[in-house]
C-alpha cells in the first residue's frame, strides 16, 4: 500500500528495478511487526546505503539490547501475567489484579520495543536506517504525547495515509472529531477483528479528543508527577481492554481492580510480588531513559553490555522453549 500510495502521490518515483521493489516488500527486519516502513522513507536507501564496521557494530549492539528486553524482561513479566490471568478474575484481590496488568503493561512494552530494536539493528547491519518505533512512552505526561512515543511508525502511517487525507484538523470541529474517530476505530481494527480492539481504539480516540479540546492545557499546569500518574492510569486501563478479549471478562477484571469490597491484598499477591520485586523495579527503571543515558555516556559499558548481553541472551534462548513475540498475535 505504501509503495502504491507514494507513487500515486508523486512522493516517490516509480521503481523500475524489480529487485529493489522486491527488497522493499520483503525486507525481513521490519516485515512482521514493525517498524512499519513507508516506501518514501526508504526508496533512496534501496539504491544508496552505507555498510560500515561502525554501522554493523551499532546494529549488533541494538539487536542484543532488543533480545535482552525480550528474553530477560518481557518473558519473565509475561510468566507472572500468565499465572495471574489463569486465576478466575472473581477471586483476584485488588493488588493481585493491579500487579497482573502492570506486569502485562511492562511486558508488552519490552516485548514490542525489543522486537523493534532487533529489527532496527538488523537493518543497520545491512545498511538500512529504519524509523525509531519507541521513545520511552511510559514517561509521557499526556496521552497525546504517549501516542507520539508508542509504535511511532504506526502513528505516522495512519497520520499520513488516513488522517491528513480525511482533512486532519484543517476542517470544521465536527469533521475533525469524525476524522479522529475513523482513525482510532481503524487503529483498533488493525490489531485484530475483535470487539475489544475496536473498543480499545475508540477508548483512546475519545481521550485524545478530550485532551485536544481542553484537557492538555490543564495537564500542562499540573505537577509533572500528577500528569504522569494520569497517563499511566489510563494506559493500564487501556491494556485491560486490549489484552482481555471478552467484554464481560474485562468488566470483571476491572471490578477486581477497583471494587474495594474485595480483598485488598492476599497471599497470591505476595507469592508473585516478593520473588519478582527486583525484576519489576528494574523493568520500571528500564522503561525510562536512565539506563540508555548511562550506556550512551560510557562506551566501555556499551561494549561490556554487548559481550555479556550476547552470552546471557544465548543462555536464556538455549534453556527456554519456543516463545514468539507477543505482538505477532496482532
Residue pairs with C-beta under 8 A, 6 or more apart in sequence:
1 161
2 37
2 38
2 39
2 40
2 157
2 161
3 12
3 15
3 21
3 24
3 25
3 39
5 11
5 161
6 12
6 38
6 39
6 40
6 43
7 13
7 14
7 15
7 39
11 40
12 39
12 40
12 43
13 43
15 21
15 24
15 43
15 46
20 46
20 47
23 46
24 37
24 39
24 42
24 43
24 46
27 37
27 42
27 123
27 128
28 122
29 118
29 119
29 120
29 121
29 122
29 123
29 126
29 128
29 130
30 36
30 37
30 119
30 123
30 130
32 325
32 328
33 112
33 115
33 116
33 119
33 325
33 327
33 328
33 330
34 112
34 115
34 116
34 119
34 133
34 151
34 153
34 154
34 327
35 116
35 119
35 120
35 130
35 131
35 132
35 133
35 152
35 153
36 131
36 153
36 154
36 156
36 157
37 130
37 131
37 153
38 156
38 157
38 160
41 131
42 128
42 130
45 127
45 128
45 129
49 126
49 127
49 128
49 129
50 127
51 126
51 127
55 124
55 125
55 127
56 124
56 125
58 121
58 124
59 120
59 121
59 122
59 123
59 124
59 125
60 121
60 125
60 306
61 121
61 302
61 305
61 306
62 117
62 118
62 120
62 121
62 124
63 117
63 118
63 121
63 122
63 125
64 121
64 305
64 306
64 309
64 310
64 313
65 114
65 117
65 121
65 305
65 309
66 113
66 114
66 115
66 116
66 117
66 118
66 119
66 120
66 121
67 114
67 118
67 309
67 313
67 317
68 114
68 309
68 312
68 313
69 110
69 111
69 113
69 114
69 117
69 286
70 110
70 111
70 114
70 115
70 118
70 325
71 313
71 316
71 317
71 320
71 323
72 312
72 313
72 316
73 106
73 107
73 110
73 114
73 279
73 282
73 283
73 286
74 107
74 108
74 110
74 111
74 114
74 326
75 316
75 320
75 323
76 276
76 279
77 103
77 104
77 106
77 107
77 110
77 279
77 280
77 283
78 103
78 104
78 107
78 111
78 326
80 99
80 100
80 103
80 272
80 276
81 100
81 101
81 103
81 104
81 107
83 272
84 92
84 96
84 97
84 99
84 100
84 103
84 268
84 272
85 100
87 96
87 268
89 97
89 249
89 252
89 253
89 255
89 256
90 252
90 256
92 100
92 253
92 256
92 262
92 268
93 256
93 262
93 263
93 264
93 265
93 266
93 268
93 269
94 256
94 257
94 258
94 259
94 260
94 262
94 263
94 264
94 265
95 264
95 265
95 266
95 269
95 273
96 256
96 265
96 266
96 268
96 269
96 272
97 253
97 256
97 257
98 257
99 269
99 272
99 273
101 236
101 239
101 240
101 243
101 253
101 257
102 236
102 280
103 280
104 239
104 243
105 235
105 236
105 239
106 280
106 283
106 284
106 287
107 326
108 239
108 243
108 326
108 327
109 134
109 137
109 138
109 287
110 283
110 286
110 287
111 325
111 326
111 327
112 133
112 134
112 151
112 325
112 326
112 327
113 133
113 134
114 325
115 325
115 327
116 132
116 133
116 134
119 130
119 133
120 130
120 132
120 133
123 129
123 130
124 130
131 152
131 153
131 156
132 152
133 151
133 152
133 153
134 149
134 150
134 151
134 152
135 148
135 149
135 152
136 149
136 287
136 288
136 289
137 146
137 149
137 150
138 231
138 232
138 235
138 287
138 288
139 149
139 228
139 287
139 288
139 289
140 146
140 148
140 149
140 228
140 231
141 219
141 224
141 227
141 228
141 231
142 211
142 215
142 216
142 219
142 227
142 230
142 231
143 204
143 207
143 208
143 211
143 231
143 234
143 235
144 208
144 211
144 212
144 216
145 231
146 231
146 235
147 155
147 204
147 208
148 155
154 187
154 190
158 183
158 186
158 187
162 182
162 183
162 186
163 179
163 180
163 183
166 179
166 182
166 183
167 175
167 176
167 179
168 176
168 179
169 176
169 179
171 179
177 209
180 205
180 208
180 209
181 202
181 205
183 205
184 201
184 202
184 204
184 205
184 208
185 198
185 201
185 202
185 205
186 201
187 201
187 204
187 205
188 197
188 198
188 199
188 200
188 201
188 202
189 197
189 198
189 201
190 330
191 197
191 200
191 201
191 242
191 330
192 329
192 330
194 245
195 247
196 241
196 242
196 244
196 245
196 246
196 247
196 250
197 242
197 330
199 241
199 247
200 238
200 241
200 242
203 238
203 241
204 238
207 234
211 219
219 227
219 230
222 230
237 254
240 250
240 253
240 254
240 257
241 250
244 250
244 253
255 262
256 262
273 280
285 291
294 301
295 301
295 302
295 305
296 302
